Amino acid sequence: MRAALRGVVLALFLAVNTIAWASLTFLAAALRLVLPPRFGGKALRRAMNGIIDGWVSGNRRVFGWLNPTPISVKGLEGLGRDQWVLVLANHQSWTDILLLQNTLRPHLPPLKFFTKRELLWLPFLGQAMWALDFPFMHRYSPAYLERHPEKRGKDLETTRRACAHFRHTPTAVINFVEGTRWTPEKHAAQASPYPRLLKPRAGGTGFVLSALGDQLDRYVDVTLCYHTARPNFWRYLCGRLGPVDVIIEQGPLPEALRGGDYGEDPAFREAVKTWLDERWQRKAVLLENVTGDRAP
Protein backbone atom coordinates (compact mmCIF):
# COMPACT_ATOMS: atom_id res chain seq x y z
CA MET A 1 0.00 0.00 0.00
CA ARG A 2 1.35 3.42 -0.91
CA ALA A 3 2.39 5.53 2.06
CA ALA A 4 -0.07 8.40 1.50
CA LEU A 5 -2.98 6.02 0.97
CA ARG A 6 -2.03 4.14 4.13
CA GLY A 7 -2.00 7.43 6.01
CA VAL A 8 -5.46 8.41 4.77
CA VAL A 9 -6.92 4.98 5.58
CA LEU A 10 -5.51 4.97 9.12
CA ALA A 11 -6.59 8.57 9.74
CA LEU A 12 -10.14 7.73 8.66
CA PHE A 13 -10.15 4.61 10.80
CA LEU A 14 -8.97 6.58 13.85
CA ALA A 15 -11.73 9.13 13.32
CA VAL A 16 -14.48 6.50 12.96
CA ASN A 17 -13.15 4.40 15.85
CA THR A 18 -12.95 7.45 18.11
CA ILE A 19 -16.46 8.68 17.27
CA ALA A 20 -17.96 5.22 17.77
CA TRP A 21 -16.41 4.63 21.20
CA ALA A 22 -16.91 8.25 22.28
CA SER A 23 -20.63 7.86 21.61
CA LEU A 24 -20.74 4.91 24.02
CA THR A 25 -18.82 7.00 26.53
CA PHE A 26 -21.43 9.75 26.40
CA LEU A 27 -24.19 7.20 27.01
CA ALA A 28 -22.36 5.74 30.03
CA ALA A 29 -21.63 9.24 31.36
CA ALA A 30 -25.32 10.16 31.08
CA LEU A 31 -26.29 7.06 33.05
CA ARG A 32 -23.72 7.91 35.71
CA LEU A 33 -25.22 11.37 36.09
CA VAL A 34 -28.80 10.19 36.55
CA LEU A 35 -28.25 7.01 38.58
CA PRO A 36 -27.55 7.15 42.32
CA PRO A 37 -23.97 6.05 43.13
CA ARG A 38 -25.22 2.89 44.89
CA PHE A 39 -26.86 1.75 41.65
CA GLY A 40 -23.92 0.90 39.50
CA GLY A 41 -21.48 3.76 40.06
CA LYS A 42 -18.51 1.42 40.34
CA ALA A 43 -19.84 -0.88 37.63
CA LEU A 44 -20.31 2.06 35.26
CA ARG A 45 -16.74 3.21 35.81
CA ARG A 46 -15.53 -0.28 35.00
CA ALA A 47 -17.66 -0.21 31.87
CA MET A 48 -16.12 3.11 30.89
CA ASN A 49 -12.65 1.65 31.37
CA GLY A 50 -13.81 -1.12 29.05
CA ILE A 51 -14.62 1.56 26.48
CA ILE A 52 -11.01 2.77 26.63
CA ASP A 53 -9.84 -0.82 26.17
CA GLY A 54 -12.15 -1.26 23.19
CA TRP A 55 -10.85 1.90 21.51
CA VAL A 56 -7.22 0.92 22.07
CA SER A 57 -7.75 -2.70 21.02
CA GLY A 58 -9.24 -1.61 17.71
CA ASN A 59 -6.33 0.75 17.09
CA ARG A 60 -3.77 -1.95 17.95
CA ARG A 61 -5.35 -4.46 15.63
CA VAL A 62 -5.66 -2.19 12.60
CA PHE A 63 -2.26 -0.57 13.06
CA GLY A 64 -0.77 -4.05 13.43
CA TRP A 65 -2.23 -4.97 10.05
CA LEU A 66 -1.49 -1.80 8.10
CA ASN A 67 1.37 0.08 9.74
CA PRO A 68 4.89 -1.32 9.20
CA THR A 69 6.63 0.84 11.81
CA PRO A 70 9.18 -1.40 13.61
CA ILE A 71 8.68 -1.00 17.36
CA SER A 72 11.00 -2.63 19.91
CA VAL A 73 9.69 -2.90 23.47
CA LYS A 74 11.77 -3.83 26.53
CA GLY A 75 10.87 -4.06 30.21
CA LEU A 76 7.24 -5.25 30.31
CA GLU A 77 7.93 -8.12 32.69
CA GLY A 78 5.99 -8.08 35.95
CA LEU A 79 3.34 -5.57 34.93
CA GLY A 80 -0.32 -6.42 35.52
CA ARG A 81 -3.78 -4.99 34.92
CA ASP A 82 -4.73 -5.34 38.60
CA GLN A 83 -2.30 -2.65 39.76
CA TRP A 84 -2.40 1.07 40.49
CA VAL A 85 0.54 2.57 38.60
CA LEU A 86 2.16 5.96 38.02
CA VAL A 87 3.49 6.14 34.45
CA LEU A 88 6.12 8.69 33.44
CA ALA A 89 7.09 9.40 29.83
CA ASN A 90 9.01 11.83 27.66
CA HIS A 91 6.99 13.62 25.00
CA GLN A 92 7.90 14.50 21.40
CA SER A 93 4.80 13.99 19.26
CA TRP A 94 1.11 13.11 19.16
CA THR A 95 2.50 9.73 18.05
CA ASP A 96 3.53 9.14 21.68
CA ILE A 97 -0.06 8.68 22.82
CA LEU A 98 -0.90 5.95 20.32
CA LEU A 99 2.42 4.21 20.86
CA LEU A 100 1.94 4.18 24.63
CA GLN A 101 -1.65 2.98 24.39
CA ASN A 102 -0.84 0.26 21.86
CA THR A 103 2.27 -0.90 23.74
CA LEU A 104 0.92 -0.93 27.28
CA ARG A 105 -2.70 -2.05 26.62
CA PRO A 106 -2.22 -5.76 27.46
CA HIS A 107 0.02 -5.06 30.46
CA LEU A 108 -1.52 -2.18 32.43
CA PRO A 109 -4.99 -0.86 33.33
CA PRO A 110 -6.42 1.82 31.02
CA LEU A 111 -4.15 4.86 30.84
CA LYS A 112 -5.53 8.12 32.22
CA PHE A 113 -3.66 11.13 30.83
CA PHE A 114 -3.09 14.54 32.31
CA THR A 115 -4.56 16.73 29.61
CA LYS A 116 -4.35 20.41 28.75
CA ARG A 117 -7.66 22.12 29.47
CA GLU A 118 -7.75 23.50 25.92
CA LEU A 119 -8.19 19.93 24.58
CA LEU A 120 -11.59 19.76 26.27
CA TRP A 121 -12.99 21.43 23.14
CA LEU A 122 -11.50 18.88 20.73
CA PRO A 123 -14.59 17.35 19.05
CA PHE A 124 -15.63 13.96 20.49
CA LEU A 125 -12.20 13.11 21.92
CA GLY A 126 -12.05 16.02 24.36
CA GLN A 127 -15.54 15.43 25.73
CA ALA A 128 -14.91 11.68 25.94
CA MET A 129 -11.74 12.25 27.99
CA TRP A 130 -13.73 14.49 30.33
CA ALA A 131 -16.42 11.84 30.75
CA LEU A 132 -13.75 9.22 31.44
CA ASP A 133 -12.31 11.28 34.33
CA PHE A 134 -9.10 12.31 32.61
CA PRO A 135 -7.57 15.13 34.71
CA PHE A 136 -7.78 18.43 32.80
CA MET A 137 -5.11 20.84 33.97
CA HIS A 138 -4.98 24.62 33.64
CA ARG A 139 -1.42 25.71 34.31
CA TYR A 140 -1.19 29.27 35.59
CA SER A 141 1.97 31.30 35.14
CA PRO A 142 3.67 32.78 38.24
CA ALA A 143 2.75 36.26 36.98
CA TYR A 144 -0.93 35.28 36.66
CA LEU A 145 -0.94 33.81 40.18
CA GLU A 146 0.54 37.03 41.52
CA ARG A 147 -2.46 38.88 40.10
CA HIS A 148 -4.97 36.15 41.03
CA PRO A 149 -3.83 34.47 44.27
CA GLU A 150 -7.26 32.83 44.60
CA LYS A 151 -6.24 30.45 41.79
CA ARG A 152 -3.39 28.93 43.82
CA GLY A 153 -3.98 25.26 44.53
CA LYS A 154 -6.69 24.84 41.88
CA ASP A 155 -4.65 22.26 39.94
CA LEU A 156 -4.16 20.20 43.10
CA GLU A 157 -7.89 20.39 43.84
CA THR A 158 -8.69 19.23 40.27
CA THR A 159 -6.20 16.37 40.51
CA ARG A 160 -7.56 15.21 43.84
CA ARG A 161 -11.11 15.13 42.49
CA ALA A 162 -10.02 13.10 39.46
CA CYS A 163 -7.85 10.72 41.48
CA ALA A 164 -10.68 10.08 43.93
CA HIS A 165 -12.42 8.15 41.14
CA PHE A 166 -9.28 6.10 40.48
CA ARG A 167 -9.35 4.52 43.93
CA HIS A 168 -12.20 2.19 43.01
CA THR A 169 -10.66 0.38 40.03
CA PRO A 170 -7.02 -0.31 39.05
CA THR A 171 -5.69 2.63 37.05
CA ALA A 172 -2.51 3.76 35.32
CA VAL A 173 -2.11 7.53 35.67
CA ILE A 174 0.31 8.81 33.04
CA ASN A 175 2.10 12.14 33.10
CA PHE A 176 4.21 13.65 30.33
CA VAL A 177 6.56 15.19 32.86
CA GLU A 178 8.08 17.77 30.50
CA GLY A 179 4.66 19.41 30.27
CA THR A 180 4.84 19.93 26.52
CA ARG A 181 6.27 18.34 23.39
CA TRP A 182 10.02 18.53 22.83
CA THR A 183 11.29 20.84 20.12
CA PRO A 184 14.81 22.24 19.55
CA GLU A 185 13.44 25.74 20.16
CA LYS A 186 11.92 24.85 23.54
CA HIS A 187 15.05 22.93 24.49
CA ALA A 188 17.26 25.94 23.73
CA ALA A 189 14.93 28.37 25.51
CA GLN A 190 15.05 26.24 28.67
CA ALA A 191 18.81 25.64 28.49
CA SER A 192 17.90 22.08 29.45
CA PRO A 193 20.84 20.03 30.78
CA TYR A 194 19.39 16.90 29.12
CA PRO A 195 20.41 16.63 25.42
CA ARG A 196 17.14 15.17 24.10
CA LEU A 197 14.76 16.10 26.91
CA LEU A 198 13.13 19.18 28.36
CA LYS A 199 13.40 19.81 32.08
CA PRO A 200 10.96 17.72 34.12
CA ARG A 201 8.08 19.58 35.74
CA ALA A 202 7.25 18.15 39.12
CA GLY A 203 3.79 19.66 39.66
CA GLY A 204 1.59 17.10 37.90
CA THR A 205 3.47 14.14 39.34
CA GLY A 206 3.52 15.73 42.78
CA PHE A 207 -0.24 16.29 42.71
CA VAL A 208 -0.88 12.63 41.79
CA LEU A 209 1.45 11.45 44.55
CA SER A 210 -0.36 13.72 47.03
CA ALA A 211 -3.77 12.40 46.00
CA LEU A 212 -3.00 8.74 45.34
CA GLY A 213 0.51 7.98 46.61
CA ASP A 214 -0.64 5.68 49.40
CA GLN A 215 -2.40 3.45 46.85
CA LEU A 216 0.10 3.34 43.97
CA ASP A 217 1.78 -0.06 43.62
CA ARG A 218 4.69 1.05 41.45
CA TYR A 219 6.06 3.50 38.95
CA VAL A 220 6.61 2.73 35.26
CA ASP A 221 9.09 5.02 33.51
CA VAL A 222 8.75 4.85 29.70
CA THR A 223 11.46 6.24 27.44
CA LEU A 224 10.34 6.73 23.83
CA CYS A 225 13.35 6.67 21.49
CA TYR A 226 12.70 7.74 17.90
CA HIS A 227 15.37 7.17 15.28
CA THR A 228 14.30 10.25 13.37
CA ALA A 229 15.07 13.79 14.44
CA ARG A 230 11.49 15.08 14.11
CA PRO A 231 8.86 12.39 14.80
CA ASN A 232 5.68 13.36 13.04
CA PHE A 233 2.18 11.91 13.43
CA TRP A 234 1.43 11.96 9.72
CA ARG A 235 4.69 10.14 8.98
CA TYR A 236 3.66 7.55 11.55
CA LEU A 237 0.28 7.06 9.89
CA CYS A 238 2.03 6.67 6.53
CA GLY A 239 4.50 4.12 7.91
CA ARG A 240 7.47 6.41 7.29
CA LEU A 241 8.46 7.11 10.87
CA GLY A 242 11.33 4.65 11.09
CA PRO A 243 12.21 2.40 14.05
CA VAL A 244 11.03 3.24 17.56
CA ASP A 245 12.45 1.85 20.80
CA VAL A 246 10.20 1.76 23.86
CA ILE A 247 12.29 1.18 26.99
CA ILE A 248 10.45 0.58 30.26
CA GLU A 249 12.00 0.79 33.70
CA GLN A 250 9.84 0.09 36.71
CA GLY A 251 9.97 -0.39 40.43
CA PRO A 252 8.18 0.15 43.73
CA LEU A 253 7.35 3.74 44.52
CA PRO A 254 9.89 5.14 47.04
CA GLU A 255 8.40 5.53 50.51
CA ALA A 256 9.48 9.18 50.60
CA LEU A 257 6.98 9.86 47.80
CA ARG A 258 3.95 8.42 49.57
CA GLY A 259 1.43 10.39 51.55
CA GLY A 260 2.96 13.86 51.27
CA ASP A 261 1.30 17.16 50.45
CA TYR A 262 2.92 18.69 47.39
CA GLY A 263 1.12 21.98 47.86
CA GLU A 264 2.04 22.55 51.52
CA ASP A 265 5.13 20.45 52.33
CA PRO A 266 8.44 21.90 50.99
CA ALA A 267 10.37 18.75 51.93
CA PHE A 268 7.95 16.57 49.97
CA ARG A 269 8.14 18.92 46.97
CA GLU A 270 11.93 18.69 47.03
CA ALA A 271 11.79 14.88 47.26
CA VAL A 272 9.54 14.70 44.18
CA LYS A 273 11.77 17.09 42.21
CA THR A 274 14.94 15.20 43.17
CA TRP A 275 13.42 11.85 42.18
CA LEU A 276 12.26 13.17 38.80
CA ASP A 277 15.67 14.72 38.12
CA GLU A 278 17.24 11.33 38.81
CA ARG A 279 14.78 9.62 36.48
CA TRP A 280 15.49 12.20 33.77
CA GLN A 281 19.25 11.75 34.11
CA ARG A 282 18.71 8.03 33.60
CA LYS A 283 16.37 8.68 30.66
CA ALA A 284 18.99 10.93 29.00
CA VAL A 285 21.52 8.09 29.20
CA LEU A 286 19.05 5.63 27.64
CA LEU A 287 18.30 8.02 24.79
CA GLU A 288 22.01 8.59 24.14
CA ASN A 289 22.74 4.86 24.15
CA VAL A 290 19.94 4.11 21.68
CA THR A 291 20.19 7.06 19.31
CA GLY A 292 23.94 7.55 19.43
CA ASP A 293 25.25 10.53 17.53
CA ARG A 294 22.00 11.35 15.72
CA ALA A 295 21.45 15.09 15.89
CA PRO A 296 18.38 16.00 17.98
Secondary structure, 3 states (H helix, E strand, C coil): CCHHHHHHHHHHHHHHHHHHHHHHHHHHHHHHHHCCCCCCHHHHHHHHHHHHHHHHHHHHHHHHHHCCCCEEEECCCCCCCCCCEEEEECCCCCHHHHHHHHHHCCCCCCEEECEEHHHHHCCCHHHHHHHCCCCEECCCCHHHHHHCHHHCCHHHHHHHHHHHHHCCCCCEEEEECCCCCCCHHHHHHHCCCCCCCCCCCCHHHHHHHHHHCCCCCEEEEEEEEECCCCCCHHHHHHCCCCCEEEEEEEEECCHHHCCCCCCCCHHHHHHHHHHHHHHHHHHHHHHHHHHCCCCC
